[in-house]
Amino acid sequence: MVWFLGLGITGVALLALSLVFDGILEGILDGALDGALDGWLSLPVVAGFLAMTGFGGAIAAGGFGAGPVAATAVGAGAGAGTAWLTYRFSGALMRGSTADAPTGNDLVGTSGSVVTAIPADGYGEVLLRLAGQTAKFAARSAGPVARGAEVWVESAPSATSVVVRPVDR
């Protein structure tokens, strides 16, 4: 039973190390067997396998009086199940995507207000709402626009600047 507990504790220690060193095994074994082992040899999957093999074997041996062969079989089954679940859950987390990051094109057609007057031949500043957040952008316009005026965004030539026109009410 001591061997099983040692194996389980090693798996837990390896799992703790995976928080810091995850990706090490993938980098070392990158492309091994034409990618057949990709994801299966990640540190969390190996750690889960070792921990559950050890603790499952210890539970079978100590709690149910199983012999070494039966305890090893129970532990290996529990370890394989845990490794499979870890592989599936980590794959689902990696495939999960968030909303696309907003781009300058998302600004076109939005309204904002001028915080620094826009001269006819230069840049001023406007406050616009992008993805629910207020952001300040450099702005230019075909004509001068006074501070405090409401403007519409016509285009976004760069990530930090916009072309605006005053709103006529």
MARMI-799377 format. One record per residue (C-alpha): residue in three letters; x, y, z. Coordinates in Angstrom, 1 decimal. Each point is the difference from the previous one (the first is absolute). Last residue first. Layout:
N
<mipa residuo="ALA" c1="X" c2="Y" c3="Z"/>
...
//
This chain:
169
<mipa residuo="ARG" c1="-29.9" c2="67.9" c3="-34.9"/>
<mipa residuo="ASP" c1="3.1" c2="-0.1" c3="-2.2"/>
<mipa residuo="VAL" c1="2.6" c2="-2.4" c3="1.3"/>
<mipa residuo="PRO" c1="3.6" c2="1.1" c3="-0.7"/>
<mipa residuo="ARG" c1="2.1" c2="-2.2" c3="-2.2"/>
<mipa residuo="VAL" c1="2.7" c2="-2.4" c3="1.1"/>
<mipa residuo="VAL" c1="3.2" c2="-1.7" c3="-1.3"/>
<mipa residuo="VAL" c1="1.5" c2="-2.3" c3="2.6"/>
<mipa residuo="SER" c1="3.3" c2="-0.7" c3="1.7"/>
<mipa residuo="THR" c1="1.6" c2="-2.5" c3="2.3"/>
<mipa residuo="ALA" c1="-0.3" c2="-3.3" c3="-1.8"/>
<mipa residuo="SER" c1="0.5" c2="1.7" c3="-3.3"/>
<mipa residuo="PRO" c1="-2.1" c2="1.4" c3="-2.9"/>
<mipa residuo="ALA" c1="-3.2" c2="-0.3" c3="1.9"/>
<mipa residuo="SER" c1="-2.9" c2="1.3" c3="-2.1"/>
<mipa residuo="GLU" c1="-3.1" c2="2.2" c3="0.1"/>
<mipa residuo="VAL" c1="-0.4" c2="0.3" c3="3.7"/>
<mipa residuo="TRP" c1="-2.8" c2="2.2" c3="1.0"/>
<mipa residuo="VAL" c1="0.5" c2="3.2" c3="2.1"/>
<mipa residuo="GLU" c1="-1.6" c2="1.8" c3="2.9"/>
<mipa residuo="ALA" c1="1.6" c2="3.4" c3="0.9"/>
<mipa residuo="GLY" c1="1.5" c2="0.5" c3="3.4"/>
<mipa residuo="ARG" c1="3.2" c2="1.7" c3="-1.4"/>
<mipa residuo="ALA" c1="-0.6" c2="1.6" c3="-3.3"/>
<mipa residuo="VAL" c1="0.4" c2="-1.7" c3="-3.4"/>
<mipa residuo="PRO" c1="2.1" c2="1.5" c3="-2.8"/>
<mipa residuo="GLY" c1="-0.7" c2="-1.4" c3="-3.5"/>
<mipa residuo="ALA" c1="0.7" c2="-3.2" c3="-1.9"/>
<mipa residuo="SER" c1="0.6" c2="-1.7" c3="3.3"/>
<mipa residuo="ARG" c1="2.8" c2="-1.6" c3="2.0"/>
<mipa residuo="ALA" c1="0.0" c2="-2.0" c3="3.1"/>
<mipa residuo="ALA" c1="2.4" c2="-1.6" c3="2.5"/>
<mipa residuo="PHE" c1="-1.9" c2="-2.4" c3="2.1"/>
<mipa residuo="LYS" c1="-1.0" c2="-0.2" c3="3.6"/>
<mipa residuo="ALA" c1="-1.7" c2="-3.1" c3="1.3"/>
<mipa residuo="THR" c1="-3.2" c2="-0.6" c3="1.9"/>
<mipa residuo="GLN" c1="-0.7" c2="-3.7" c3="0.6"/>
<mipa residuo="GLY" c1="-3.1" c2="-2.0" c3="-1.0"/>
<mipa residuo="ALA" c1="1.7" c2="-1.7" c3="-2.9"/>
<mipa residuo="LEU" c1="1.2" c2="3.4" c3="-1.4"/>
<mipa residuo="ARG" c1="-1.7" c2="3.2" c3="1.2"/>
<mipa residuo="LEU" c1="1.6" c2="3.1" c3="-1.4"/>
<mipa residuo="LEU" c1="1.7" c2="3.1" c3="1.4"/>
<mipa residuo="VAL" c1="1.5" c2="2.3" c3="-2.5"/>
<mipa residuo="GLU" c1="3.3" c2="1.7" c3="-0.4"/>
<mipa residuo="GLY" c1="1.4" c2="2.6" c3="-2.4"/>
<mipa residuo="TYR" c1="2.1" c2="-0.4" c3="-3.1"/>
<mipa residuo="GLY" c1="1.0" c2="2.5" c3="-2.7"/>
<mipa residuo="ASP" c1="-0.9" c2="2.0" c3="-3.0"/>
<mipa residuo="ALA" c1="-3.5" c2="1.3" c3="0.8"/>
<mipa residuo="PRO" c1="0.7" c2="0.0" c3="3.7"/>
<mipa residuo="ILE" c1="-1.7" c2="-2.6" c3="2.3"/>
<mipa residuo="ALA" c1="-0.7" c2="1.3" c3="3.5"/>
<mipa residuo="THR" c1="1.1" c2="-2.3" c3="2.8"/>
<mipa residuo="VAL" c1="-2.8" c2="-1.9" c3="1.8"/>
<mipa residuo="VAL" c1="-2.2" c2="-0.5" c3="-3.0"/>
<mipa residuo="SER" c1="-3.0" c2="-2.3" c3="0.7"/>
<mipa residuo="GLY" c1="-0.9" c2="-3.4" c3="-1.4"/>
<mipa residuo="SER" c1="-2.3" c2="-1.7" c3="-2.4"/>
<mipa residuo="THR" c1="0.4" c2="-3.3" c3="-1.7"/>
<mipa residuo="GLY" c1="-0.3" c2="-0.6" c3="-3.7"/>
<mipa residuo="VAL" c1="3.5" c2="-1.5" c3="-0.5"/>
<mipa residuo="LEU" c1="1.4" c2="-1.0" c3="3.4"/>
<mipa residuo="ASP" c1="-0.4" c2="-3.8" c3="-0.6"/>
<mipa residuo="ASN" c1="2.3" c2="0.5" c3="-3.1"/>
<mipa residuo="GLY" c1="2.8" c2="1.0" c3="2.4"/>
<mipa residuo="THR" c1="0.0" c2="-3.4" c3="1.5"/>
<mipa residuo="PRO" c1="-1.6" c2="-1.7" c3="3.0"/>
<mipa residuo="ALA" c1="1.5" c2="-3.2" c3="1.2"/>
<mipa residuo="ASP" c1="-2.1" c2="-3.0" c3="-1.1"/>
<mipa residuo="ALA" c1="-2.1" c2="-1.5" c3="2.7"/>
<mipa residuo="THR" c1="1.6" c2="-2.8" c3="2.0"/>
<mipa residuo="SER" c1="0.9" c2="-3.4" c3="-1.2"/>
<mipa residuo="GLY" c1="0.0" c2="-3.4" c3="1.5"/>
<mipa residuo="ARG" c1="2.2" c2="-2.4" c3="-1.9"/>
<mipa residuo="MET" c1="2.7" c2="0.1" c3="2.7"/>
<mipa residuo="LEU" c1="-2.5" c2="-0.6" c3="2.8"/>
<mipa residuo="ALA" c1="-1.6" c2="-2.9" c3="-1.9"/>
<mipa residuo="GLY" c1="3.4" c2="-1.5" c3="-0.5"/>
<mipa residuo="SER" c1="0.8" c2="0.4" c3="3.7"/>
<mipa residuo="PHE" c1="-3.2" c2="-1.7" c3="0.9"/>
<mipa residuo="ARG" c1="0.5" c2="-2.9" c3="-2.4"/>
<mipa residuo="TYR" c1="3.6" c2="-0.7" c3="1.0"/>
<mipa residuo="THR" c1="-0.8" c2="0.3" c3="3.7"/>
<mipa residuo="LEU" c1="-2.9" c2="-2.4" c3="-0.4"/>
<mipa residuo="TRP" c1="2.1" c2="-2.5" c3="-1.9"/>
<mipa residuo="ALA" c1="2.8" c2="0.2" c3="2.5"/>
<mipa residuo="THR" c1="-2.5" c2="-0.4" c3="2.9"/>
<mipa residuo="GLY" c1="-1.4" c2="-3.1" c3="-1.7"/>
<mipa residuo="ALA" c1="3.5" c2="-1.4" c3="-0.6"/>
<mipa residuo="GLY" c1="1.0" c2="0.6" c3="3.6"/>
<mipa residuo="ALA" c1="-3.2" c2="-1.7" c3="1.3"/>
<mipa residuo="GLY" c1="0.6" c2="-3.0" c3="-2.2"/>
<mipa residuo="ALA" c1="3.7" c2="-0.1" c3="1.0"/>
<mipa residuo="GLY" c1="-0.9" c2="0.2" c3="3.6"/>
<mipa residuo="VAL" c1="-2.5" c2="-2.8" c3="-0.2"/>
<mipa residuo="ALA" c1="2.5" c2="-2.2" c3="-1.9"/>
<mipa residuo="THR" c1="2.8" c2="0.8" c3="2.4"/>
<mipa residuo="ALA" c1="-2.3" c2="-0.8" c3="2.9"/>
<mipa residuo="ALA" c1="-0.9" c2="-3.3" c3="-1.6"/>
<mipa residuo="VAL" c1="3.6" c2="-0.9" c3="-0.6"/>
<mipa residuo="PRO" c1="1.2" c2="1.0" c3="3.4"/>
<mipa residuo="GLY" c1="-2.8" c2="-1.8" c3="1.9"/>
<mipa residuo="ALA" c1="-3.3" c2="1.7" c3="0.9"/>
<mipa residuo="GLY" c1="-0.8" c2="0.5" c3="3.7"/>
<mipa residuo="PHE" c1="-2.9" c2="2.4" c3="-0.8"/>
<mipa residuo="GLY" c1="1.1" c2="3.1" c3="1.8"/>
<mipa residuo="GLY" c1="3.7" c2="-0.4" c3="0.0"/>
<mipa residuo="ALA" c1="0.7" c2="-1.7" c3="-3.3"/>
<mipa residuo="ALA" c1="-2.9" c2="1.6" c3="-2.0"/>
<mipa residuo="ILE" c1="0.5" c2="3.4" c3="1.6"/>
<mipa residuo="ALA" c1="3.7" c2="-0.1" c3="-0.6"/>
<mipa residuo="GLY" c1="-0.4" c2="-1.1" c3="-3.6"/>
<mipa residuo="GLY" c1="-2.4" c2="2.8" c3="-0.6"/>
<mipa residuo="PHE" c1="2.4" c2="2.5" c3="1.7"/>
<mipa residuo="GLY" c1="3.0" c2="-1.1" c3="-2.1"/>
<mipa residuo="THR" c1="-1.8" c2="-0.4" c3="-3.3"/>
<mipa residuo="MET" c1="-2.0" c2="3.2" c3="0.7"/>
<mipa residuo="ALA" c1="3.1" c2="2.1" c3="0.6"/>
<mipa residuo="LEU" c1="2.0" c2="-1.5" c3="-2.9"/>
<mipa residuo="PHE" c1="-2.7" c2="0.5" c3="-2.5"/>
<mipa residuo="GLY" c1="-0.9" c2="3.5" c3="1.2"/>
<mipa residuo="ALA" c1="3.7" c2="1.0" c3="-0.2"/>
<mipa residuo="VAL" c1="0.4" c2="-1.4" c3="-3.5"/>
<mipa residuo="VAL" c1="-3.1" c2="1.9" c3="-1.2"/>
<mipa residuo="PRO" c1="1.0" c2="3.2" c3="1.8"/>
<mipa residuo="LEU" c1="3.6" c2="-0.2" c3="-1.4"/>
<mipa residuo="SER" c1="-1.1" c2="-0.4" c3="-3.6"/>
<mipa residuo="LEU" c1="0.8" c2="-3.4" c3="-1.5"/>
<mipa residuo="TRP" c1="-3.5" c2="-0.7" c3="-1.3"/>
<mipa residuo="GLY" c1="-0.3" c2="3.4" c3="-1.6"/>
<mipa residuo="ASP" c1="1.9" c2="-1.0" c3="-3.1"/>
<mipa residuo="LEU" c1="0.8" c2="-3.7" c3="0.2"/>
<mipa residuo="ALA" c1="-0.9" c2="-0.9" c3="-3.6"/>
<mipa residuo="GLY" c1="1.9" c2="3.1" c3="-1.3"/>
<mipa residuo="ASP" c1="2.0" c2="-1.8" c3="-2.6"/>
<mipa residuo="LEU" c1="1.4" c2="-2.5" c3="2.6"/>
<mipa residuo="ALA" c1="1.6" c2="2.9" c3="1.9"/>
<mipa residuo="GLY" c1="-0.8" c2="3.3" c3="-1.6"/>
<mipa residuo="ASP" c1="0.9" c2="2.1" c3="3.0"/>
<mipa residuo="LEU" c1="1.4" c2="-2.4" c3="2.7"/>
<mipa residuo="ILE" c1="2.2" c2="2.6" c3="1.8"/>
<mipa residuo="GLY" c1="-2.3" c2="2.9" c3="-0.6"/>
<mipa residuo="GLU" c1="-3.1" c2="-1.9" c3="1.1"/>
<mipa residuo="LEU" c1="1.8" c2="-1.3" c3="3.0"/>
<mipa residuo="ILE" c1="1.0" c2="3.6" c3="1.1"/>
<mipa residuo="GLY" c1="-3.4" c2="1.5" c3="-0.8"/>
<mipa residuo="ASP" c1="-1.1" c2="0.4" c3="3.6"/>
<mipa residuo="PHE" c1="3.0" c2="1.0" c3="2.2"/>
<mipa residuo="VAL" c1="-1.6" c2="2.2" c3="2.7"/>
<mipa residuo="LEU" c1="-3.4" c2="-1.4" c3="0.5"/>
<mipa residuo="SER" c1="1.3" c2="-3.4" c3="-1.2"/>
<mipa residuo="LEU" c1="2.2" c2="0.0" c3="3.1"/>
<mipa residuo="ALA" c1="-3.1" c2="-0.4" c3="2.2"/>
<mipa residuo="LEU" c1="-1.2" c2="-2.9" c3="-2.2"/>
<mipa residuo="LEU" c1="3.4" c2="-1.6" c3="0.3"/>
<mipa residuo="ALA" c1="-0.2" c2="0.3" c3="3.8"/>
<mipa residuo="VAL" c1="-3.5" c2="-1.6" c3="-0.1"/>
<mipa residuo="GLY" c1="1.3" c2="-2.8" c3="-2.3"/>
<mipa residuo="THR" c1="3.0" c2="-0.6" c3="2.3"/>
<mipa residuo="ILE" c1="-2.4" c2="-0.2" c3="3.0"/>
<mipa residuo="GLY" c1="-2.1" c2="-2.6" c3="-1.8"/>
<mipa residuo="LEU" c1="3.1" c2="-2.1" c3="-1.0"/>
<mipa residuo="GLY" c1="1.3" c2="0.2" c3="3.6"/>
<mipa residuo="LEU" c1="-3.4" c2="-1.1" c3="1.2"/>
<mipa residuo="PHE" c1="0.0" c2="-2.9" c3="-2.4"/>
<mipa residuo="TRP" c1="3.5" c2="-1.1" c3="1.0"/>
<mipa residuo="VAL" c1="-0.9" c2="0.2" c3="3.7"/>
<mipa residuo="MET" c1="-3.0" c2="-2.3" c3="-0.6"/>
//
